[in-house]
Amino acid sequence: MHQIESRKVGDLLREWRERRHLSQLALALDTEISQRHLSFLEIGRSLPSREMILRLAERLEIPLRERNVLLASAGFAAVFPERSLDEESLPAARRAVDLILNGLEPNPSFAVDRHWTLTAANKAANNILLADADPSLLTPPINMLRLCLHPKGFTPQIMNYSEWRGGVLKYLERQVAATADAILIDLLEELRSYTKPDTARDALPTAETAGSGISIPLRLMKKEGELSFIGTVTVFGTPIDVTLSELAIESFFPADKQTERILISKRS
């Protein structure tokens, strides 16, 4: 990210504490240590044990990847492995992803890593979300947030552009605040710079989505008619592998009867 492996562990702990808007006293109480000890850890007067780093990281909800960085900065070996989904050591996880994506047909669903890079997609996602995008955006690695807001992605088909764009940017802003990931920070700035395509619209909410109070729908104008979706995110529970902790499955379900009928017809 920023060559932070060479930085002092105390500086990193302080930055994560401040990022979580916690005082030294609050963090010390939560982790059952003295505020003085925590202060000494942050200024480098005391060195934390591996167990102390992991205890503080758990309370601060630091991503597993960054917990490894903290450990390395204090001279300890990484605790959390990082393996590819295609490795033989993660067959159950790979099968789970494939089963989920296939089982969600005909609802568009895809899996992404921490940077929103596409790792897998079902047939519905390829047909509805990726099919009409410019080929320049479909050369791996494919970034799904770039695809959904880029003027040459599926943005020209979006019926509620401003509403959808605002929701995507707010979601990414929360991710940036939680992870401080430099690549996500750059991606956020890039997405903010995109202009609105001439064909993108800001249509009024439909009767079925106006009062749902669930989430901002994704409304697309396709050749079959308007499709309206509600998005959900699925993650692995209590992962101890870096790759699995950063994997998310995004799914889009019909927000109205018309979309449901069109999806069923496309499946048959």
C-alpha positions as CSV (number, residue, x, y, z in Angstrom):
1,M,0.0,0.0,0.0
2,H,2.5,2.6,1.1
3,Q,5.6,0.5,2.1
4,I,4.1,0.4,5.6
5,E,5.9,-2.8,6.4
6,S,9.0,-0.7,7.3
7,R,7.0,1.6,9.6
8,K,6.9,1.3,13.3
9,V,4.1,-0.9,14.8
10,G,3.2,1.8,17.3
11,D,2.6,4.4,14.6
12,L,0.3,1.9,12.7
13,L,-1.6,1.0,15.9
14,R,-2.2,4.7,16.6
15,E,-3.4,5.4,13.0
16,W,-5.8,2.5,13.2
17,R,-7.1,3.7,16.6
18,E,-7.7,7.2,15.3
19,R,-9.3,5.9,12.1
20,R,-11.8,4.1,14.3
21,H,-12.4,7.3,16.3
22,L,-11.4,5.7,19.6
23,S,-9.5,7.3,22.4
24,Q,-6.6,5.6,24.1
25,L,-8.7,5.2,27.2
26,A,-11.6,3.6,25.3
27,L,-9.3,1.1,23.5
28,A,-7.4,0.3,26.6
29,L,-10.6,-0.5,28.5
30,D,-12.0,-2.6,25.7
31,T,-8.8,-4.7,25.5
32,E,-8.3,-4.8,29.3
33,I,-4.9,-3.1,29.4
34,S,-3.8,0.2,31.0
35,Q,-4.0,3.4,29.0
36,R,-0.3,4.0,30.0
37,H,0.7,0.7,28.5
38,L,-1.2,1.5,25.3
39,S,0.5,4.9,25.2
40,F,3.9,3.3,25.5
41,L,3.1,0.9,22.7
42,E,2.1,3.7,20.4
43,I,5.1,5.9,21.0
44,G,7.5,2.9,20.8
45,R,8.6,2.9,24.4
46,S,7.3,-0.6,24.8
47,L,7.1,-3.4,22.1
48,P,3.9,-5.4,21.8
49,S,3.8,-9.2,21.9
50,R,2.2,-11.0,19.0
51,E,-0.8,-11.8,21.2
52,M,-1.2,-8.1,22.1
53,I,-1.1,-7.0,18.4
54,L,-3.8,-9.6,17.6
55,R,-5.9,-8.5,20.5
56,L,-5.8,-4.8,19.6
57,A,-6.3,-5.6,15.9
58,E,-9.4,-7.6,16.7
59,R,-11.0,-4.8,18.7
60,L,-10.0,-2.3,16.0
61,E,-11.5,-4.5,13.3
62,I,-8.4,-4.3,11.2
63,P,-8.5,-6.4,8.0
64,L,-6.6,-9.6,8.1
65,R,-4.1,-8.4,5.4
66,E,-3.3,-5.4,7.6
67,R,-3.0,-7.5,10.7
68,N,-0.2,-9.4,8.9
69,V,1.4,-6.0,8.2
70,L,1.2,-5.1,11.8
71,L,2.9,-8.3,12.8
72,A,5.6,-7.9,10.3
73,S,6.3,-4.3,11.5
74,A,6.9,-5.8,15.0
75,G,9.2,-8.5,13.7
76,F,6.7,-11.4,13.8
77,A,5.7,-13.8,11.1
78,A,2.3,-13.5,9.4
79,V,-0.5,-15.4,11.1
80,F,-3.1,-15.3,8.3
81,P,-2.4,-17.2,5.1
82,E,-3.2,-15.8,1.7
83,R,-4.0,-18.3,-1.0
84,S,-5.7,-18.2,-4.4
85,L,-9.2,-19.6,-4.8
86,D,-7.8,-21.8,-7.5
87,E,-5.3,-23.5,-5.2
88,E,-5.9,-27.0,-4.1
89,S,-5.8,-25.9,-0.5
90,L,-9.1,-24.0,-0.9
91,P,-11.3,-26.4,-2.9
92,A,-14.3,-26.1,-0.5
93,A,-14.3,-22.3,-0.8
94,R,-14.1,-22.5,-4.6
95,R,-17.0,-25.0,-4.7
96,A,-19.0,-22.8,-2.3
97,V,-18.5,-19.7,-4.6
98,D,-19.5,-21.7,-7.7
99,L,-22.5,-23.3,-6.0
100,I,-23.8,-19.9,-4.8
101,L,-23.4,-18.2,-8.1
102,N,-25.0,-21.1,-10.1
103,G,-27.8,-21.5,-7.5
104,L,-28.7,-17.8,-7.8
105,E,-29.6,-18.1,-11.5
106,P,-31.4,-16.3,-13.1
107,N,-30.4,-13.5,-10.8
108,P,-27.2,-11.7,-11.8
109,S,-24.4,-12.5,-9.3
110,F,-20.7,-12.2,-9.2
111,A,-17.7,-12.6,-6.9
112,V,-15.1,-9.8,-6.4
113,D,-12.0,-9.3,-4.3
114,R,-11.1,-6.4,-2.0
115,H,-10.5,-4.1,-5.0
116,W,-13.8,-5.1,-6.8
117,T,-11.9,-7.2,-9.3
118,L,-14.1,-9.8,-10.8
119,T,-13.2,-13.4,-9.9
120,A,-16.3,-15.3,-11.0
121,A,-19.7,-14.5,-12.4
122,N,-22.8,-16.5,-13.3
123,K,-24.5,-16.6,-16.7
124,A,-27.1,-14.0,-15.8
125,A,-24.4,-11.5,-14.8
126,N,-22.5,-12.0,-18.0
127,N,-25.7,-11.6,-20.1
128,I,-27.2,-8.6,-18.2
129,L,-24.3,-6.6,-16.7
130,L,-21.3,-7.4,-18.9
131,A,-22.7,-8.1,-22.3
132,D,-23.1,-4.5,-23.6
133,A,-20.0,-3.0,-22.0
134,D,-17.1,-1.7,-24.2
135,P,-14.5,-4.4,-24.8
136,S,-11.8,-2.2,-23.2
137,L,-13.5,-2.7,-19.8
138,L,-13.8,-6.4,-20.2
139,T,-10.1,-7.2,-20.5
140,P,-9.0,-8.9,-17.3
141,P,-8.7,-7.7,-14.6
142,I,-12.3,-6.5,-14.8
143,N,-13.2,-4.0,-12.1
144,M,-17.0,-4.2,-11.4
145,L,-17.3,-0.7,-9.9
146,R,-15.6,0.8,-12.9
147,L,-17.9,-1.2,-15.1
148,C,-21.0,0.1,-13.4
149,L,-20.1,3.8,-13.4
150,H,-17.8,4.2,-16.5
151,P,-19.5,5.9,-19.4
152,K,-18.6,2.9,-21.6
153,G,-19.8,0.3,-19.0
154,F,-23.5,-0.3,-18.4
155,T,-24.0,3.2,-17.1
156,P,-25.7,4.4,-20.3
157,Q,-28.5,1.9,-19.5
158,I,-29.1,3.1,-16.0
159,M,-32.5,4.7,-15.4
160,N,-31.8,6.2,-12.0
161,Y,-28.2,7.4,-12.6
162,S,-27.7,10.0,-9.9
163,E,-29.4,7.9,-7.3
164,W,-27.3,4.8,-8.2
165,R,-24.0,6.7,-8.6
166,G,-24.5,8.3,-5.2
167,G,-25.1,5.0,-3.5
168,V,-22.1,3.4,-5.1
169,L,-19.8,6.2,-4.1
170,K,-21.0,6.2,-0.5
171,Y,-20.5,2.5,-0.3
172,L,-16.9,2.8,-1.6
173,E,-16.3,5.7,0.8
174,R,-17.2,3.5,3.7
175,Q,-14.8,0.8,2.4
176,V,-12.0,3.4,2.1
177,A,-12.7,4.6,5.7
178,A,-12.6,1.0,7.0
179,T,-9.5,-0.2,5.1
180,A,-7.4,2.8,4.2
181,D,-6.6,0.9,1.0
182,A,-4.6,3.0,-1.4
183,I,-6.0,1.3,-4.5
184,L,-9.5,1.9,-3.3
185,I,-8.7,5.5,-2.6
186,D,-7.5,5.9,-6.2
187,L,-10.5,4.0,-7.5
188,L,-12.8,6.3,-5.6
189,E,-11.2,9.4,-7.2
190,E,-11.4,7.8,-10.6
191,L,-15.1,7.0,-10.2
192,R,-15.9,10.5,-9.0
193,S,-14.3,11.9,-12.2
194,Y,-16.6,10.1,-14.6
195,T,-19.1,12.1,-16.5
196,K,-22.8,11.2,-17.0
197,P,-23.5,9.6,-20.3
198,D,-26.1,11.3,-22.5
199,T,-28.3,8.2,-22.5
200,A,-28.3,7.8,-18.7
201,R,-31.4,9.0,-17.1
202,D,-32.8,10.1,-13.7
203,A,-36.3,8.6,-14.0
204,L,-38.8,8.9,-11.1
205,P,-39.1,5.8,-8.8
206,T,-41.6,3.2,-9.9
207,A,-44.6,2.4,-7.7
208,E,-43.0,-0.8,-6.5
209,T,-39.6,0.6,-5.6
210,A,-40.6,4.1,-4.4
211,G,-41.6,3.0,-0.9
212,S,-39.6,-0.2,-0.4
213,G,-37.2,1.4,2.1
214,I,-34.8,-1.4,1.5
215,S,-32.0,-0.1,-0.7
216,I,-31.3,2.0,-3.8
217,P,-32.4,-0.2,-6.7
218,L,-30.3,-0.7,-9.9
219,R,-32.7,0.2,-12.8
220,L,-31.5,-0.8,-16.3
221,M,-33.2,-0.3,-19.6
222,K,-32.5,-3.4,-21.7
223,K,-34.0,-4.5,-25.0
224,E,-36.5,-6.7,-23.1
225,G,-37.7,-3.6,-21.0
226,E,-36.7,-2.0,-17.8
227,L,-35.1,-4.2,-15.2
228,S,-35.1,-3.2,-11.5
229,F,-32.9,-4.9,-9.0
230,I,-32.1,-4.9,-5.3
231,G,-28.5,-5.7,-4.4
232,T,-27.2,-7.9,-1.6
233,V,-23.7,-8.8,-0.5
234,T,-22.6,-12.3,0.8
235,V,-19.3,-12.8,2.6
236,F,-17.6,-15.8,4.3
237,G,-18.3,-16.2,8.0
238,T,-15.3,-15.9,10.3
239,P,-12.6,-16.4,7.7
240,I,-8.9,-16.9,8.7
241,D,-7.5,-16.7,5.2
242,V,-6.8,-13.3,3.7
243,T,-8.3,-14.2,0.3
244,L,-11.6,-15.4,1.8
245,S,-11.8,-12.4,4.2
246,E,-11.7,-10.1,1.2
247,L,-14.1,-12.0,-1.1
248,A,-17.6,-10.8,-1.5
249,I,-20.5,-12.1,-3.7
250,E,-22.8,-9.4,-5.1
251,S,-26.2,-10.5,-6.1
252,F,-29.1,-8.6,-7.7
253,F,-32.7,-9.7,-7.2
254,P,-35.9,-8.5,-8.9
255,A,-37.3,-5.4,-7.3
256,D,-40.6,-5.7,-9.2
257,K,-42.8,-8.3,-10.9
258,Q,-41.8,-7.2,-14.4
259,T,-38.1,-7.9,-13.7
260,E,-39.0,-11.2,-12.2
261,R,-40.9,-12.2,-15.3
262,I,-38.1,-11.1,-17.7
263,L,-35.4,-13.0,-15.8
264,I,-37.5,-16.2,-15.7
265,S,-38.2,-15.9,-19.5
266,K,-34.4,-15.4,-20.2
267,R,-33.6,-18.5,-18.2
268,S,-36.1,-20.8,-20.1
